[in-house]
Amino acid sequence: MVDEGEPVHEIGAGGEGYRRLNRKCMLSMYIGYAISYAVLLVAYLLLRTYSQEFLGPYYDFVQYAALAVLAVALIYIVAAPPVYYARYRYQITEDKVDVRYGILVIRHILVPIERVHQVEVSRGPIDTMLGLGDVTITTAGGDATINYLEIEEAEKVADLLNDLIGRMLQDRKSTIQTPCPGLAGE
């Protein structure tokens, strides 16, 4: 078993140095999904209670369709967190942030450090209870997020990204300030 923060070699991922999430991410996902499922269940009960007059002859069909949706949602809720945990990887290098994740569709996001405009650490109420947070990386093209990090790890990642951006800007500044020989006397 690999703990959060340890490098992981992922076959086919192009090298070592990928990090995995803490197992608490699954608990956070289960709680969030349970809340969503409760909302769906309440909607189903309201539909069942108040829609017979409105739906008329389609009432039975709508009831069976709603039950099928509830069953599929329940299967997804049970299966999704372990799959998400097993597939989630992230890596931060000197020049890029690389995030790989997905349940049914696998996403691979590469964010060049030079394109980063803002780094934000956030956490919702469930993640706060579990000591987790998300790091959102904003670029001109959109956002990339590293989800479900321990709060200390999320702060370290944000600091690391800010340091990398600062170093990159400092390198650019020193390159621009260095005059090219032969141009000054022309």
OpenMM code with the backbone's topology and positions (N, CA, C; nanometers):
from openmm import Vec3, app, unit

residues = "MET VAL ASP GLU GLY GLU PRO VAL HIS GLU ILE GLY ALA GLY GLY GLU GLY TYR ARG ARG LEU ASN ARG LYS CYS MET LEU SER MET TYR ILE GLY TYR ALA ILE SER TYR ALA VAL LEU LEU VAL ALA TYR LEU LEU LEU ARG THR TYR SER GLN GLU PHE LEU GLY PRO TYR TYR ASP PHE VAL GLN TYR ALA ALA LEU ALA VAL LEU ALA VAL ALA LEU ILE TYR ILE VAL ALA ALA PRO PRO VAL TYR TYR ALA ARG TYR ARG TYR GLN ILE THR GLU ASP LYS VAL ASP VAL ARG TYR GLY ILE LEU VAL ILE ARG HIS ILE LEU VAL PRO ILE GLU ARG VAL HIS GLN VAL GLU VAL SER ARG GLY PRO ILE ASP THR MET LEU GLY LEU GLY ASP VAL THR ILE THR THR ALA GLY GLY ASP ALA THR ILE ASN TYR LEU GLU ILE GLU GLU ALA GLU LYS VAL ALA ASP LEU LEU ASN ASP LEU ILE GLY ARG MET LEU GLN ASP ARG LYS SER THR ILE GLN THR PRO CYS PRO GLY LEU ALA GLY GLU".split()
positions = [
    Vec3(0.0844, -0.1180, 0.0000),
    Vec3(0.0000, 0.0000, 0.0000),
    Vec3(0.0888, 0.1242, 0.0000),
    Vec3(0.0554, 0.2213, -0.0825),
    Vec3(0.1320, 0.3450, -0.0932),
    Vec3(0.0556, 0.4553, -0.0227),
    Vec3(0.1218, 0.5242, 0.0677),
    Vec3(0.0578, 0.6341, 0.1383),
    Vec3(0.0636, 0.7609, 0.0566),
    Vec3(-0.0169, 0.8587, 0.0981),
    Vec3(-0.0197, 0.9887, 0.0309),
    Vec3(0.1182, 1.0501, 0.0383),
    Vec3(0.1597, 1.1092, -0.0696),
    Vec3(0.2851, 1.1792, -0.0713),
    Vec3(0.4032, 1.0956, -0.1178),
    Vec3(0.3890, 0.9636, -0.1229),
    Vec3(0.4983, 0.8805, -0.1698),
    Vec3(0.4975, 0.8741, -0.3209),
    Vec3(0.6172, 0.8791, -0.3832),
    Vec3(0.6217, 0.8636, -0.5286),
    Vec3(0.5701, 0.7260, -0.5689),
    Vec3(0.5031, 0.7207, -0.6812),
    Vec3(0.4458, 0.5970, -0.7309),
    Vec3(0.4890, 0.5799, -0.8753),
    Vec3(0.5358, 0.4610, -0.9107),
    Vec3(0.5664, 0.4347, -1.0513),
    Vec3(0.4399, 0.3829, -1.1173),
    Vec3(0.3956, 0.4545, -1.2164),
    Vec3(0.2757, 0.4131, -1.2885),
    Vec3(0.3186, 0.3642, -1.4259),
    Vec3(0.2974, 0.2380, -1.4533),
    Vec3(0.3372, 0.1806, -1.5812),
    Vec3(0.2617, 0.2503, -1.6928),
    Vec3(0.3340, 0.2950, -1.7928),
    Vec3(0.2725, 0.3627, -1.9063),
    Vec3(0.2509, 0.5109, -1.8835),
    Vec3(0.2865, 0.5611, -1.7672),
    Vec3(0.2640, 0.7021, -1.7381),
    Vec3(0.3832, 0.7877, -1.7777),
    Vec3(0.4915, 0.7250, -1.8166),
    Vec3(0.6045, 0.8035, -1.8632),
    Vec3(0.7060, 0.8349, -1.7560),
    Vec3(0.7104, 0.7604, -1.6472),
    Vec3(0.8164, 0.7831, -1.5508),
    Vec3(0.7698, 0.7734, -1.4081),
    Vec3(0.8641, 0.8040, -1.3179),
    Vec3(0.8351, 0.7965, -1.1762),
    Vec3(0.8038, 0.9347, -1.1213),
    Vec3(0.7693, 0.9384, -0.9946),
    Vec3(0.7459, 1.0646, -0.9297),
    Vec3(0.5998, 1.1030, -0.9154),
    Vec3(0.5088, 1.0200, -0.9608),
    Vec3(0.3670, 1.0498, -0.9440),
    Vec3(0.3271, 1.0259, -0.7994),
    Vec3(0.2361, 1.1064, -0.7517),
    Vec3(0.1872, 1.0934, -0.6149),
    Vec3(0.0413, 1.0492, -0.6168),
    Vec3(0.0043, 0.9773, -0.5118),
    Vec3(-0.1332, 0.9305, -0.4959),
    Vec3(-0.2014, 1.0100, -0.3862),
    Vec3(-0.3312, 0.9964, -0.3806),
    Vec3(-0.4098, 1.0648, -0.2793),
    Vec3(-0.4134, 0.9847, -0.1498),
    Vec3(-0.4547, 1.0512, -0.0439),
    Vec3(-0.4793, 0.9854, 0.0828),
    Vec3(-0.6101, 0.9078, 0.0717),
    Vec3(-0.6201, 0.7962, 0.1419),
    Vec3(-0.7411, 0.7131, 0.1342),
    Vec3(-0.8665, 0.7857, 0.1865),
    Vec3(-0.8474, 0.8922, 0.2636),
    Vec3(-0.9631, 0.9673, 0.3140),
    Vec3(-1.0440, 1.0287, 0.2004),
    Vec3(-0.9840, 1.0392, 0.0822),
    Vec3(-1.0582, 1.0957, -0.0309),
    Vec3(-1.1815, 1.0111, -0.0611),
    Vec3(-1.1710, 0.8793, -0.0419),
    Vec3(-1.2861, 0.7927, -0.0688),
    Vec3(-1.3996, 0.8218, 0.0284),
    Vec3(-1.3673, 0.8441, 0.1554),
    Vec3(-1.4707, 0.8775, 0.2533),
    Vec3(-1.5386, 1.0090, 0.2166),
    Vec3(-1.4608, 1.1072, 0.1756),
    Vec3(-1.5175, 1.2352, 0.1330),
    Vec3(-1.6118, 1.2160, 0.0139),
    Vec3(-1.5694, 1.1339, -0.0822),
    Vec3(-1.6544, 1.1079, -0.1988),
    Vec3(-1.7822, 1.0349, -0.1576),
    Vec3(-1.7702, 0.9339, -0.0700),
    Vec3(-1.8891, 0.8606, -0.0244),
    Vec3(-1.9891, 0.9535, 0.0445),
    Vec3(-1.9391, 1.0431, 0.1287),
    Vec3(-2.0291, 1.1361, 0.1983),
    Vec3(-2.0963, 1.2298, 0.0982),
    Vec3(-2.0196, 1.2862, 0.0058),
    Vec3(-2.0777, 1.3749, -0.0957),
    Vec3(-2.1800, 1.3039, -0.1829),
    Vec3(-2.1468, 1.1813, -0.2250),
    Vec3(-2.2406, 1.1033, -0.3065),
    Vec3(-2.3657, 1.0666, -0.2269),
    Vec3(-2.3502, 1.0361, -0.0973),
    Vec3(-2.4663, 1.0012, -0.0142),
    Vec3(-2.5620, 1.1188, -0.0039),
    Vec3(-2.5090, 1.2385, 0.0070),
    Vec3(-2.5935, 1.3582, 0.0116),
    Vec3(-2.6684, 1.3737, -0.1209),
    Vec3(-2.5973, 1.3567, -0.2314),
    Vec3(-2.6621, 1.3660, -0.3632),
    Vec3(-2.7682, 1.2582, -0.3806),
    Vec3(-2.7381, 1.1370, -0.3338),
    Vec3(-2.8340, 1.0271, -0.3459),
    Vec3(-2.9578, 1.0543, -0.2612),
    Vec3(-2.9389, 1.1140, -0.1445),
    Vec3(-3.0538, 1.1487, -0.0598),
    Vec3(-3.1447, 1.2487, -0.1303),
    Vec3(-3.0862, 1.3429, -0.2011),
    Vec3(-3.1659, 1.4401, -0.2778),
    Vec3(-3.2433, 1.3679, -0.3886),
    Vec3(-3.1765, 1.2762, -0.4589),
    Vec3(-3.2449, 1.1979, -0.5626),
    Vec3(-3.3587, 1.1150, -0.5042),
    Vec3(-3.3347, 1.0559, -0.3885),
    Vec3(-3.4365, 0.9736, -0.3236),
    Vec3(-3.5576, 1.0572, -0.2833),
    Vec3(-3.5338, 1.1770, -0.2312),
    Vec3(-3.6444, 1.2673, -0.1951),
    Vec3(-3.7224, 1.3066, -0.3205),
    Vec3(-3.6508, 1.3349, -0.4302),
    Vec3(-3.7178, 1.3695, -0.5562),
    Vec3(-3.8034, 1.2530, -0.6046),
    Vec3(-3.7515, 1.1304, -0.5913),
    Vec3(-3.8287, 1.0120, -0.6317),
    Vec3(-3.9546, 0.9980, -0.5461),
    Vec3(-3.9401, 1.0155, -0.4162),
    Vec3(-4.0563, 1.0026, -0.3277),
    Vec3(-4.1607, 1.1101, -0.3567),
    Vec3(-4.1160, 1.2310, -0.3857),
    Vec3(-4.2104, 1.3370, -0.4229),
    Vec3(-4.2790, 1.3039, -0.5559),
    Vec3(-4.2020, 1.2533, -0.6514),
    Vec3(-4.2582, 1.2129, -0.7803),
    Vec3(-4.3633, 1.1041, -0.7611),
    Vec3(-4.3301, 1.0074, -0.6791),
    Vec3(-4.4222, 0.8952, -0.6562),
    Vec3(-4.5496, 0.9412, -0.5855),
    Vec3(-4.5344, 1.0334, -0.4938),
    Vec3(-4.6483, 1.0788, -0.4140),
    Vec3(-4.7412, 1.1731, -0.4905),
    Vec3(-4.6841, 1.2651, -0.5685),
    Vec3(-4.7649, 1.3729, -0.6247),
    Vec3(-4.7832, 1.3706, -0.7762),
    Vec3(-4.7301, 1.2738, -0.8460),
    Vec3(-4.7332, 1.2822, -0.9918),
    Vec3(-4.8352, 1.1918, -1.0610),
    Vec3(-4.9087, 1.1107, -0.9895),
    Vec3(-4.9990, 1.0159, -1.0546),
    Vec3(-5.1062, 1.0871, -1.1375),
    Vec3(-5.1661, 1.1911, -1.0857),
    Vec3(-5.2678, 1.2653, -1.1618),
    Vec3(-5.2070, 1.3316, -1.2848),
    Vec3(-5.0912, 1.3909, -1.2664),
    Vec3(-5.0259, 1.4645, -1.3736),
    Vec3(-4.9794, 1.3729, -1.4867),
    Vec3(-4.9203, 1.2589, -1.4517),
    Vec3(-4.8631, 1.1697, -1.5526),
    Vec3(-4.9650, 1.0767, -1.6173),
    Vec3(-5.0750, 1.0508, -1.5493),
    Vec3(-5.1811, 0.9668, -1.6051),
    Vec3(-5.1307, 0.8287, -1.6440),
    Vec3(-5.1467, 0.7899, -1.7723),
    Vec3(-5.1093, 0.6543, -1.8133),
    Vec3(-4.9574, 0.6299, -1.8148),
    Vec3(-4.8780, 0.7350, -1.8062),
    Vec3(-4.7316, 0.7200, -1.8077),
    Vec3(-4.6728, 0.7045, -1.6676),
    Vec3(-4.7565, 0.7058, -1.5664),
    Vec3(-4.7113, 0.7013, -1.4279),
    Vec3(-4.6226, 0.5790, -1.4009),
    Vec3(-4.6675, 0.4606, -1.4397),
    Vec3(-4.5898, 0.3386, -1.4134),
    Vec3(-4.4546, 0.3422, -1.4850),
    Vec3(-4.4533, 0.3855, -1.6110),
    Vec3(-4.3284, 0.3926, -1.6863),
    Vec3(-4.2290, 0.4870, -1.6184),
    Vec3(-4.2764, 0.6036, -1.5753),
    Vec3(-4.1906, 0.7017, -1.5101),
    Vec3(-4.1389, 0.6459, -1.3768),
    Vec3(-4.2223, 0.5748, -1.3048),
    Vec3(-4.1799, 0.5143, -1.1790),
    Vec3(-4.0670, 0.4136, -1.2004),
    Vec3(-4.0827, 0.3264, -1.2998),
    Vec3(-3.9786, 0.2264, -1.3289),
    Vec3(-3.8500, 0.2932, -1.3785),
    Vec3(-3.8638, 0.3954, -1.4599),
    Vec3(-3.7457, 0.4671, -1.5081),
    Vec3(-3.6733, 0.5347, -1.3914),
    Vec3(-3.7474, 0.5948, -1.3016),
    Vec3(-3.6877, 0.6597, -1.1849),
    Vec3(-3.6187, 0.5576, -1.0947),
    Vec3(-3.6789, 0.4404, -1.0769),
    Vec3(-3.6155, 0.3350, -0.9975),
    Vec3(-3.4868, 0.2859, -1.0639),
    Vec3(-3.4883, 0.2759, -1.1964),
    Vec3(-3.3677, 0.2349, -1.2688),
    Vec3(-3.2562, 0.3374, -1.2498),
    Vec3(-3.2902, 0.4657, -1.2557),
    Vec3(-3.1916, 0.5717, -1.2340),
    Vec3(-3.1351, 0.5620, -1.0920),
    Vec3(-3.2210, 0.5393, -0.9944),
    Vec3(-3.1743, 0.5244, -0.8561),
    Vec3(-3.0811, 0.4046, -0.8409),
    Vec3(-3.1131, 0.2934, -0.9070),
    Vec3(-3.0284, 0.1738, -0.8987),
    Vec3(-2.8922, 0.1977, -0.9623),
    Vec3(-2.8905, 0.2586, -1.0810),
    Vec3(-2.7636, 0.2878, -1.1490),
    Vec3(-2.6814, 0.3866, -1.0658),
    Vec3(-2.7459, 0.4866, -1.0100),
    Vec3(-2.6755, 0.5850, -0.9271),
    Vec3(-2.6154, 0.5182, -0.8033),
    Vec3(-2.6873, 0.4254, -0.7437),
    Vec3(-2.6368, 0.3559, -0.6259),
    Vec3(-2.5151, 0.2700, -0.6606),
    Vec3(-2.5188, 0.2007, -0.7725),
    Vec3(-2.4044, 0.1207, -0.8165),
    Vec3(-2.2832, 0.2116, -0.8400),
    Vec3(-2.3052, 0.3241, -0.9064),
    Vec3(-2.1969, 0.4190, -0.9323),
    Vec3(-2.1391, 0.4721, -0.8013),
    Vec3(-2.2263, 0.5078, -0.7079),
    Vec3(-2.1829, 0.5633, -0.5796),
    Vec3(-2.0953, 0.4639, -0.5032),
    Vec3(-2.1295, 0.3370, -0.5092),
    Vec3(-2.0523, 0.2351, -0.4382),
    Vec3(-1.9194, 0.2071, -0.5093),
    Vec3(-1.9199, 0.2041, -0.6411),
    Vec3(-1.8011, 0.1642, -0.7171),
    Vec3(-1.7048, 0.2796, -0.7478),
    Vec3(-1.7528, 0.4002, -0.7612),
    Vec3(-1.6712, 0.5109, -0.8098),
    Vec3(-1.5542, 0.5511, -0.7188),
    Vec3(-1.5725, 0.5705, -0.5889),
    Vec3(-1.4596, 0.6172, -0.5072),
    Vec3(-1.3348, 0.5279, -0.5104),
    Vec3(-1.3466, 0.3951, -0.4984),
    Vec3(-1.2230, 0.3152, -0.5061),
    Vec3(-1.1551, 0.3224, -0.6434),
    Vec3(-1.2344, 0.3306, -0.7488),
    Vec3(-1.1773, 0.3411, -0.8836),
    Vec3(-1.1076, 0.4757, -0.8998),
    Vec3(-1.1714, 0.5823, -0.8548),
    Vec3(-1.1129, 0.7163, -0.8618),
    Vec3(-0.9810, 0.7194, -0.7850),
    Vec3(-0.9823, 0.6645, -0.6644),
    Vec3(-0.8613, 0.6609, -0.5824),
    Vec3(-0.7497, 0.5835, -0.6522),
    Vec3(-0.7816, 0.4706, -0.7090),
    Vec3(-0.6806, 0.3865, -0.7738),
    Vec3(-0.6208, 0.4528, -0.8973),
    Vec3(-0.6975, 0.5342, -0.9675),
    Vec3(-0.6511, 0.5939, -1.0931),
    Vec3(-0.5923, 0.7335, -1.0787),
    Vec3(-0.6142, 0.7993, -0.9664),
    Vec3(-0.5719, 0.9380, -0.9509),
    Vec3(-0.4219, 0.9452, -0.9253),
    Vec3(-0.3534, 1.0268, -1.0050),
    Vec3(-0.2103, 1.0513, -0.9915),
    Vec3(-0.1842, 1.1981, -1.0224),
    Vec3(-0.0878, 1.2557, -0.9543),
    Vec3(-0.0448, 1.3900, -0.9903),
    Vec3(0.1054, 1.4011, -0.9724),
    Vec3(0.1639, 1.4921, -1.0483),
    Vec3(0.3077, 1.5146, -1.0434),
    Vec3(0.3337, 1.6619, -1.0714),
    Vec3(0.4260, 1.7193, -0.9958),
    Vec3(0.4670, 1.8578, -1.0180),
    Vec3(0.6166, 1.8557, -1.0458),
    Vec3(0.6550, 1.9087, -1.1620),
    Vec3(0.7965, 1.9187, -1.1981),
    Vec3(0.8317, 2.0661, -1.2127),
    Vec3(0.9546, 2.0945, -1.2501),
    Vec3(1.0002, 2.2321, -1.2676),
    Vec3(0.9225, 2.3067, -1.3760),
    Vec3(0.8685, 2.2325, -1.4736),
    Vec3(0.8051, 2.2996, -1.5874),
    Vec3(0.6577, 2.2685, -1.6077),
    Vec3(0.6002, 2.1738, -1.5300),
    Vec3(0.4592, 2.1400, -1.5535),
    Vec3(0.3931, 2.0766, -1.4315),
    Vec3(0.2595, 2.0811, -1.4333),
    Vec3(0.1768, 2.0063, -1.3395),
    Vec3(0.1039, 1.9021, -1.4239),
    Vec3(0.1108, 1.7777, -1.3827),
    Vec3(0.0537, 1.6651, -1.4572),
    Vec3(-0.0468, 1.5954, -1.3665),
    Vec3(-0.1747, 1.5926, -1.4063),
    Vec3(-0.2799, 1.5297, -1.3264),
    Vec3(-0.3507, 1.4260, -1.4138),
    Vec3(-0.3660, 1.3049, -1.3590),
    Vec3(-0.4356, 1.1958, -1.4283),
    Vec3(-0.5436, 1.1427, -1.3345),
    Vec3(-0.6663, 1.1361, -1.3849),
    Vec3(-0.7754, 1.0881, -1.3008),
    Vec3(-0.8925, 1.0461, -1.3875),
    Vec3(-0.9891, 0.9814, -1.3256),
    Vec3(-1.1115, 0.9459, -1.3949),
    Vec3(-1.1741, 0.8200, -1.3396),
    Vec3(-1.2999, 0.8036, -1.3705),
    Vec3(-1.3734, 0.6837, -1.3293),
    Vec3(-1.4126, 0.6075, -1.4549),
    Vec3(-1.4990, 0.6633, -1.5349),
    Vec3(-1.5358, 0.6022, -1.6626),
    Vec3(-1.4498, 0.6561, -1.7758),
    Vec3(-1.4201, 0.7851, -1.7703),
    Vec3(-1.3363, 0.8509, -1.8701),
    Vec3(-1.2094, 0.8973, -1.7994),
    Vec3(-1.0954, 0.8579, -1.8526),
    Vec3(-0.9678, 0.8967, -1.7926),
    Vec3(-0.9235, 1.0300, -1.8527),
    Vec3(-0.8943, 1.1264, -1.7658),
    Vec3(-0.8476, 1.2576, -1.8104),
    Vec3(-0.7011, 1.2728, -1.7743),
    Vec3(-0.6285, 1.3396, -1.8623),
    Vec3(-0.4873, 1.3690, -1.8401),
    Vec3(-0.4689, 1.5180, -1.8669),
    Vec3(-0.4363, 1.5922, -1.7625),
    Vec3(-0.4227, 1.7365, -1.7739),
    Vec3(-0.2773, 1.7745, -1.7499),
    Vec3(-0.2207, 1.8477, -1.8438),
    Vec3(-0.0854, 1.9012, -1.8314),
    Vec3(-0.0955, 2.0535, -1.8291),
    Vec3(-0.0417, 2.1144, -1.7254),
    Vec3(-0.0427, 2.2601, -1.7135),
    Vec3(0.1018, 2.3081, -1.7086),
    Vec3(0.1475, 2.3803, -1.8126),
    Vec3(0.2829, 2.4368, -1.8066),
    Vec3(0.2909, 2.5427, -1.6966),
    Vec3(0.3958, 2.5379, -1.6174),
    Vec3(0.4126, 2.6334, -1.5071),
    Vec3(0.4093, 2.7771, -1.5593),
    Vec3(0.4640, 2.7997, -1.6786),
    Vec3(0.4680, 2.9362, -1.7327),
    Vec3(0.3292, 2.9916, -1.7640),
    Vec3(0.2281, 2.9071, -1.7698),
    Vec3(0.0915, 2.9518, -1.7996),
    Vec3(0.0067, 2.9762, -1.6744),
    Vec3(0.0594, 2.9453, -1.5578),
    Vec3(-0.0177, 2.9568, -1.4338),
    Vec3(-0.0340, 3.1030, -1.3959),
    Vec3(-0.1579, 3.1428, -1.3696),
    Vec3(-0.1892, 3.2798, -1.3280),
    Vec3(-0.2162, 3.2876, -1.1788),
    Vec3(-0.2783, 3.1835, -1.1238),
    Vec3(-0.3194, 3.1885, -0.9837),
    Vec3(-0.3228, 3.0473, -0.9281),
    Vec3(-0.2897, 3.0341, -0.7987),
    Vec3(-0.2975, 2.9068, -0.7278),
    Vec3(-0.3823, 2.9304, -0.6038),
    Vec3(-0.4828, 2.8451, -0.5841),
    Vec3(-0.5762, 2.8633, -0.4733),
    Vec3(-0.5959, 2.7313, -0.4004),
    Vec3(-0.5973, 2.7359, -0.2676),
    Vec3(-0.6295, 2.6194, -0.1862),
    Vec3(-0.7709, 2.6409, -0.1326),
    Vec3(-0.8579, 2.5429, -0.1525),
    Vec3(-0.9961, 2.5550, -0.1051),
    Vec3(-1.0406, 2.4238, -0.0432),
    Vec3(-1.1458, 2.4333, 0.0365),
    Vec3(-1.2032, 2.3124, 0.0966),
    Vec3(-1.3481, 2.3393, 0.1339),
    Vec3(-1.4290, 2.2396, 0.1101),
    Vec3(-1.5702, 2.2479, 0.1459),
    Vec3(-1.5906, 2.1936, 0.2858),
    Vec3(-1.7158, 2.1905, 0.3312),
    Vec3(-1.7421, 2.1463, 0.4689),
    Vec3(-1.7040, 1.9997, 0.4945),
    Vec3(-1.7285, 1.9125, 0.3990),
    Vec3(-1.6947, 1.7707, 0.4174),
    Vec3(-1.5433, 1.7542, 0.4216),
    Vec3(-1.4743, 1.8171, 0.3271),
    Vec3(-1.3286, 1.8081, 0.3247),
    Vec3(-1.2665, 1.8712, 0.4496),
    Vec3(-1.3254, 1.9780, 0.5005),
    Vec3(-1.2749, 2.0420, 0.6219),
    Vec3(-1.2826, 1.9453, 0.7399),
    Vec3(-1.3945, 1.8728, 0.7511),
    Vec3(-1.4093, 1.7742, 0.8592),
    Vec3(-1.3026, 1.6656, 0.8498),
    Vec3(-1.2627, 1.6305, 0.7277),
    Vec3(-1.1673, 1.5223, 0.7060),
    Vec3(-1.0229, 1.5716, 0.6934),
    Vec3(-1.0028, 1.7022, 0.6986),
    Vec3(-0.8677, 1.7582, 0.6878),
    Vec3(-0.8136, 1.7544, 0.5459),
    Vec3(-0.9016, 1.7667, 0.4472),
    Vec3(-0.8621, 1.7631, 0.3067),
    Vec3(-0.8865, 1.8978, 0.2405),
    Vec3(-0.8200, 1.9204, 0.1282),
    Vec3(-0.8395, 2.0424, 0.0514),
    Vec3(-0.8037, 2.0202, -0.0942),
    Vec3(-0.8400, 2.1150, -0.1776),
    Vec3(-0.8120, 2.1099, -0.3207),
    Vec3(-0.7214, 2.2261, -0.3583),
    Vec3(-0.6317, 2.2016, -0.4536),
    Vec3(-0.5473, 2.3077, -0.5080),
    Vec3(-0.5958, 2.3346, -0.6493),
    Vec3(-0.6457, 2.4560, -0.6735),
    Vec3(-0.6930, 2.4949, -0.8056),
    Vec3(-0.5882, 2.5831, -0.8710),
    Vec3(-0.5491, 2.5440, -0.9919),
    Vec3(-0.4477, 2.6141, -1.0683),
    Vec3(-0.5192, 2.6818, -1.1841),
    Vec3(-0.5162, 2.8148, -1.1866),
    Vec3(-0.5862, 2.8910, -1.2890),
    Vec3(-0.4876, 2.9359, -1.3963),
    Vec3(-0.5270, 2.9124, -1.5223),
    Vec3(-0.4502, 2.9600, -1.6370),
    Vec3(-0.5439, 3.0402, -1.7254),
    Vec3(-0.4908, 3.0985, -1.8301),
    Vec3(-0.5754, 3.1721, -1.9237),
    Vec3(-0.6741, 3.0789, -1.9927),
    Vec3(-0.6390, 2.9524, -2.0055),
    Vec3(-0.7238, 2.8553, -2.0739),
    Vec3(-0.8248, 2.7867, -1.9848),
    Vec3(-0.8199, 2.8084, -1.8543),
    Vec3(-0.9144, 2.7433, -1.7643),
    Vec3(-0.8486, 2.7059, -1.6334),
    Vec3(-0.9092, 2.6095, -1.5648),
    Vec3(-0.8618, 2.5662, -1.4341),
    Vec3(-0.8220, 2.4201, -1.4378),
    Vec3(-0.7261, 2.3847, -1.3550),
    Vec3(-0.6911, 2.2458, -1.3279),
    Vec3(-0.6901, 2.2325, -1.1759),
    Vec3(-0.7376, 2.1203, -1.1254),
    Vec3(-0.7477, 2.1030, -0.9816),
    Vec3(-0.6822, 1.9724, -0.9384),
    Vec3(-0.6060, 1.9806, -0.8319),
    Vec3(-0.5561, 1.8616, -0.7652),
    Vec3(-0.6454, 1.8441, -0.6432),
    Vec3(-0.7274, 1.7410, -0.6449),
    Vec3(-0.8311, 1.7208, -0.5442),
    Vec3(-0.7849, 1.6360, -0.4262),
    Vec3(-0.8553, 1.6508, -0.3153),
    Vec3(-0.8478, 1.5628, -0.1989),
    Vec3(-0.7087, 1.5476, -0.1388),
    Vec3(-0.6326, 1.6557, -0.1312),
    Vec3(-0.5030, 1.6511, -0.0647),
    Vec3(-0.5209, 1.6790, 0.0835),
    Vec3(-0.4331, 1.6217, 0.1666),
    Vec3(-0.4291, 1.6621, 0.3065),
    Vec3(-0.4044, 1.8132, 0.3063),
    Vec3(-0.4611, 1.8844, 0.4005),
    Vec3(-0.4497, 2.0305, 0.4022),
    Vec3(-0.3033, 2.0746, 0.4034),
    Vec3(-0.2200, 2.0087, 0.4830),
    Vec3(-0.0776, 2.0448, 0.4871),
    Vec3(-0.0134, 2.0236, 0.3503),
    Vec3(-0.0470, 1.9127, 0.2850),
    Vec3(0.0068, 1.8833, 0.1522),
    Vec3(-0.0433, 1.9858, 0.0502),
    Vec3(-0.1702, 2.0243, 0.0598),
    Vec3(-0.2262, 2.1237, -0.0322),
    Vec3(-0.1523, 2.2566, -0.0178),
    Vec3(-0.1239, 2.2962, 0.1055),
    Vec3(-0.0496, 2.4207, 0.1284),
    Vec3(0.0925, 2.4096, 0.0728),
    Vec3(0.1567, 2.2938, 0.0910),
    Vec3(0.2916, 2.2731, 0.0374),
    Vec3(0.2912, 2.2787, -0.1147),
    Vec3(0.1900, 2.2178, -0.1771),
    Vec3(0.1796, 2.2198, -0.3235),
    Vec3(0.1613, 2.3629, -0.3727),
    Vec3(0.0736, 2.4392, -0.3070),
    Vec3(0.0518, 2.5788, -0.3464),
    Vec3(0.1804, 2.6597, -0.3312),
    Vec3(0.2523, 2.6394, -0.2198),
    Vec3(0.3791, 2.7109, -0.1994),
    Vec3(0.4814, 2.6714, -0.3050),
    Vec3(0.4901, 2.5424, -0.3357),
    Vec3(0.5832, 2.4949, -0.4377),
    Vec3(0.5531, 2.5586, -0.5728),
    Vec3(0.4253, 2.5603, -0.6102),
    Vec3(0.3878, 2.6209, -0.7385),
    Vec3(0.4203, 2.7699, -0.7406),
    Vec3(0.3927, 2.8386, -0.6328),
    Vec3(0.4258, 2.9816, -0.6259),
    Vec3(0.5764, 3.0033, -0.6348),
    Vec3(0.6557, 2.9163, -0.5700),
    Vec3(0.8015, 2.9265, -0.5800),
    Vec3(0.8491, 2.9024, -0.7227),
    Vec3(0.7925, 2.8007, -0.7885),
    Vec3(0.8317, 2.7709, -0.9264),
    Vec3(0.7988, 2.8876, -1.0193),
    Vec3(0.6821, 2.9463, -0.9998),
    Vec3(0.6424, 3.0621, -1.0814),
    Vec3(0.7358, 3.1791, -1.0538),
    Vec3(0.7659, 3.2030, -0.9269),
    Vec3(0.8566, 3.3125, -0.8909),
    Vec3(0.9948, 3.2944, -0.9508),
    Vec3(1.0490, 3.1727, -0.9445),
    Vec3(1.1801, 3.1459, -1.0039),
    Vec3(1.1785, 3.1662, -1.1544),
    Vec3(1.0708, 3.1197, -1.2190),
    Vec3(1.0590, 3.1344, -1.3638),
    Vec3(1.0549, 3.2829, -1.4015),
    Vec3(0.9782, 3.3610, -1.3282),
    Vec3(0.9701, 3.5048, -1.3551),
    Vec3(1.1035, 3.5737, -1.3277),
    Vec3(1.1727, 3.5322, -1.2235),
    Vec3(1.3034, 3.5889, -1.1915),
    Vec3(1.4042, 3.5566, -1.3018),
    Vec3(1.4008, 3.4331, -1.3528),
    Vec3(1.4897, 3.3941, -1.4631),
    Vec3(1.4614, 3.4773, -1.5872),
    Vec3(1.3347, 3.4993, -1.6168),
    Vec3(1.2975, 3.5817, -1.7327),
    Vec3(1.3463, 3.7253, -1.7149),
    Vec3(1.3276, 3.7770, -1.5937),
    Vec3(1.3668, 3.9149, -1.5656),
    Vec3(1.5171, 3.9317, -1.5820),
    Vec3(1.5953, 3.8379, -1.5317),
    Vec3(1.7409, 3.8487, -1.5438),
    Vec3(1.7852, 3.8305, -1.6881),
    Vec3(1.7144, 3.7508, -1.7666),
    Vec3(1.7465, 3.7335, -1.9083),
    Vec3(1.7166, 3.8609, -1.9866),
    Vec3(1.6065, 3.9264, -1.9540),
    Vec3(1.5677, 4.0492, -2.0239),
    Vec3(1.6623, 4.1632, -1.9887),
    Vec3(1.7077, 4.1709, -1.8628),
    Vec3(1.7928, 4.2801, -1.8183),
    Vec3(1.9363, 4.2678, -1.8687),
    Vec3(1.9776, 4.1493, -1.9096),
    Vec3(2.1135, 4.1308, -1.9597),
    Vec3(2.1213, 4.1852, -2.1012),
    Vec3(2.2008, 4.2929, -2.1235),
    Vec3(2.2082, 4.3507, -2.2598),
    Vec3(2.2863, 4.2580, -2.3514),
    Vec3(2.2467, 4.2556, -2.4745),
    Vec3(2.3160, 4.1780, -2.5761),
    Vec3(2.4355, 4.2584, -2.6247),
    Vec3(2.5554, 4.1975, -2.6375),
    Vec3(2.6733, 4.2711, -2.6842),
    Vec3(2.6539, 4.3179, -2.8272),
    Vec3(2.6990, 4.4387, -2.8553),
    Vec3(2.6928, 4.4919, -2.9906),
    Vec3(2.5674, 4.5718, -3.0199),
    Vec3(2.4627, 4.5593, -2.9386),
    Vec3(2.3394, 4.6325, -2.9628),
    Vec3(2.3429, 4.7727, -2.9044),
    Vec3(2.4176, 4.7935, -2.7979),
    Vec3(2.4182, 4.9228, -2.7299),
    Vec3(2.4844, 5.0319, -2.8123),
    Vec3(2.5873, 4.9996, -2.8922),
    Vec3(2.6593, 5.1010, -2.9660),
    Vec3(2.6049, 5.1268, -3.1047),
    Vec3(2.5029, 5.0628, -3.1480),
    Vec3(2.4514, 5.0780, -3.2845),
    Vec3(2.3697, 5.2006, -3.3000),
] * unit.nanometer
topology = app.Topology()
chain = topology.addChain("A")
for resn in residues:
    res = topology.addResidue(resn, chain)
    for name in ("N", "CA", "C"):
        topology.addAtom(name, app.Element.getBySymbol(name[0]), res)
